[in-house]
Amino acid sequence: MSDKKLTKNQIEIIKFILDKHILRLTPFEPITYTKGDIGPFYMDIRLLYSYPIVRRMIIKEFMEKLKINTLEFDTVAGVATGAIGWAALIAAEIDYPMIYIRKENKKYGSNKLVEGVLKENQKVLVIEDVIFTGNSCIEACANIQALGAETVACFSILNCDTKVSKKAFNKQNTLFYSLLDATDFANIAFQTNYLNKMEYDVTMDWIANPEGWSPDRLNKL
């Protein structure tokens, strides 16, 4: 079990997500991810937009993180498509401009990669919904920087794999903060009997080393 202390608000967010089955945490029924890897952990974070109560809780947590880290920035950017709504909510809360970054140039019209007003030398706070490897967020930062602006940090709601993503962000020298990570969910799920001890151990094994993971890997050690 981790010694990390969660705020009351963070715990309530996790419990809400577990209660509404927004998170799929199934160690012995692995989920296949985009690049063919498998794991026990999947959350359709877009469902959170439908619940005003938890939306407010998440925005409150974002505001606390911004206050603690005293970051200076000029605009808020959402990574398409999942984080566009969160970036808009955060920008509205602090009355800041907002842009969003496409994963690739659109094939029609202005052929833009960045939508909205972005000026050279502006400082940008990048918002992502879920971080797995960190690659999509890092690519978004690179696209912003290619236009002459600066990315001050990336914020996400959930970091699925702290080991892989931390390595990626460190390599790019990019500040990264996440409101919650996979370990937080696993710990609360175990404490509330959402997971039994075996399921918890298998989940933590994936978090520690997702590459080449399988549900029965612990039995082979």
C-alpha positions in Angstrom: 0.0 0.0 0.0 1.2 3.5 -0.8 1.9 6.1 1.9 0.7 8.8 -0.4 -2.0 11.0 1.3 -5.0 11.9 -0.7 -7.2 14.9 0.0 -10.9 14.2 1.0 -11.9 15.6 -2.4 -9.6 13.2 -4.3 -11.0 10.2 -2.3 -14.5 11.3 -3.1 -13.7 11.6 -6.8 -12.3 8.1 -6.9 -15.2 6.6 -5.0 -17.7 8.4 -7.3 -15.9 7.0 -10.4 -15.9 3.5 -8.9 -19.6 3.7 -7.9 -20.6 4.8 -11.3 -18.5 2.1 -13.0 -16.7 4.8 -15.1 -13.5 2.9 -14.3 -13.1 -0.6 -15.5 -10.6 -2.4 -13.2 -10.6 -6.0 -14.2 -7.2 -7.7 -13.5 -8.3 -11.1 -14.8 -10.2 -9.8 -17.9 -7.5 -7.6 -19.5 -8.3 -4.7 -21.7 -6.4 -4.3 -25.0 -5.0 -0.8 -25.5 -4.5 1.1 -28.8 -1.0 -0.3 -29.5 -1.9 -3.9 -28.7 -0.6 -3.9 -25.1 -2.9 -5.3 -22.4 -3.7 -4.2 -18.9 -6.3 -4.3 -16.1 -7.2 -0.6 -16.2 -9.5 1.5 -18.4 -11.5 4.6 -17.6 -13.9 6.3 -20.1 -13.2 9.7 -18.6 -15.6 11.4 -21.0 -18.5 10.1 -19.0 -17.5 12.5 -16.2 -18.8 15.4 -18.3 -22.3 14.1 -17.6 -22.0 14.5 -13.9 -21.9 18.1 -12.7 -21.1 17.1 -9.1 -17.9 15.3 -10.0 -17.0 17.9 -12.6 -17.0 20.6 -9.9 -14.9 18.4 -7.7 -12.3 17.8 -10.4 -12.1 21.5 -11.3 -11.7 22.3 -7.6 -8.7 19.9 -7.5 -7.2 21.5 -10.6 -7.5 24.9 -8.9 -5.7 23.7 -5.8 -2.9 22.2 -7.9 -2.5 25.5 -9.8 -2.4 27.4 -6.5 0.2 25.1 -5.0 2.5 25.1 -8.0 2.2 28.9 -8.7 2.6 28.5 -12.4 2.6 31.5 -14.7 0.8 31.1 -18.0 -1.2 33.1 -20.6 -3.5 30.5 -22.0 -4.9 27.1 -21.4 -4.7 24.3 -24.1 -6.7 21.1 -24.3 -5.3 18.0 -26.1 -7.9 16.8 -28.6 -10.4 15.4 -28.1 -10.9 14.2 -24.6 -9.4 17.2 -22.8 -11.0 20.0 -24.8 -13.9 20.2 -22.4 -11.7 20.1 -19.3 -9.5 22.9 -20.7 -12.6 25.0 -21.4 -13.9 24.5 -17.9 -10.6 25.4 -16.3 -10.2 28.5 -18.6 -13.7 29.6 -17.7 -13.0 29.2 -14.0 -9.9 31.5 -14.1 -11.2 33.7 -17.0 -8.2 32.8 -19.3 -8.0 32.3 -23.1 -8.3 28.7 -24.3 -7.0 26.8 -27.4 -6.9 23.2 -28.4 -4.4 21.0 -30.2 -5.3 18.5 -32.8 -3.5 15.2 -33.1 -2.9 16.0 -36.8 -3.6 18.8 -39.2 -7.2 18.8 -40.4 -7.5 17.9 -44.0 -9.8 20.9 -45.0 -10.2 24.6 -44.5 -7.2 26.3 -42.8 -5.3 23.1 -42.2 -4.6 24.2 -38.6 -3.1 22.0 -36.0 -3.8 24.5 -33.2 -7.3 26.0 -33.0 -7.7 29.4 -31.3 -5.4 32.4 -30.8 -1.9 31.4 -29.9 0.8 34.1 -30.1 4.6 33.8 -30.2 6.2 33.7 -26.8 2.9 33.0 -25.0 3.1 30.6 -22.0 0.7 27.7 -22.3 -0.7 25.3 -19.7 -1.5 22.0 -21.4 -4.5 19.9 -20.2 -4.9 16.2 -20.9 -7.6 13.8 -19.6 -5.7 10.5 -19.3 -2.0 9.9 -19.5 -0.8 6.4 -20.4 2.7 6.8 -22.0 2.6 10.6 -22.1 3.3 10.6 -25.9 0.2 12.5 -27.0 0.6 15.2 -24.4 4.3 15.5 -25.3 3.5 15.8 -29.0 1.0 18.5 -28.2 3.7 20.4 -26.3 6.0 20.0 -29.3 3.4 21.4 -31.7 2.8 24.4 -29.4 6.6 25.1 -29.2 6.9 24.8 -33.0 4.7 27.9 -33.2 7.0 29.8 -31.0 5.1 29.5 -27.7 6.2 27.9 -24.5 4.6 25.1 -22.5 5.0 25.6 -18.8 3.5 22.3 -17.7 1.1 19.5 -18.5 -1.8 18.6 -16.2 -3.9 15.5 -16.4 -6.9 14.1 -14.4 -5.5 10.5 -14.5 -2.0 9.1 -14.9 -2.4 5.4 -15.7 1.2 4.5 -15.5 3.4 6.7 -13.4 6.7 4.8 -14.4 6.5 5.1 -18.2 5.0 8.6 -18.4 7.3 10.0 -15.8 10.3 8.8 -17.8 8.9 10.3 -21.0 8.2 13.7 -19.4 11.6 13.8 -17.7 13.3 13.0 -21.0 11.5 16.1 -22.6 12.2 18.2 -19.5 8.5 18.9 -19.2 6.8 19.6 -15.9 3.9 17.1 -15.3 1.2 17.0 -12.7 -1.7 14.5 -12.4 -4.7 14.8 -10.0 -4.8 11.1 -9.6 -2.9 8.0 -10.6 -3.6 4.3 -11.1 -2.1 3.5 -7.7 -4.6 5.8 -6.0 -7.5 4.0 -7.7 -6.1 0.6 -6.9 -5.6 1.4 -3.2 -9.1 2.9 -2.7 -10.6 0.0 -4.7 -8.9 -2.5 -2.4 -9.9 -0.6 0.8 -13.5 -0.5 -0.3 -13.6 -4.2 -1.4 -13.9 -3.4 -5.0 -10.8 -5.5 -5.5 -9.8 -8.5 -3.5 -6.1 -9.0 -2.4 -5.2 -11.2 -5.4 -6.8 -8.7 -7.9 -5.0 -5.8 -6.1 -1.6 -7.6 -6.3 -2.1 -8.3 -10.0 -3.1 -4.7 -10.7 -0.1 -3.3 -8.8 2.1 -5.6 -10.7 0.9 -4.0 -14.0 1.4 -0.5 -12.5 5.0 -1.4 -11.5 5.8 -2.9 -14.9 3.2 -2.7 -17.7 5.5 -3.9 -20.5 4.9 -7.5 -21.2 2.3 -7.8 -18.4 -0.2 -10.7 -18.2 -2.7 -11.6 -15.4 -0.7 -14.7 -14.4 2.7 -13.1 -14.4 2.9 -13.1 -10.6 2.4 -16.8 -10.6 5.4 -17.2 -12.9 7.8 -15.3 -10.7 
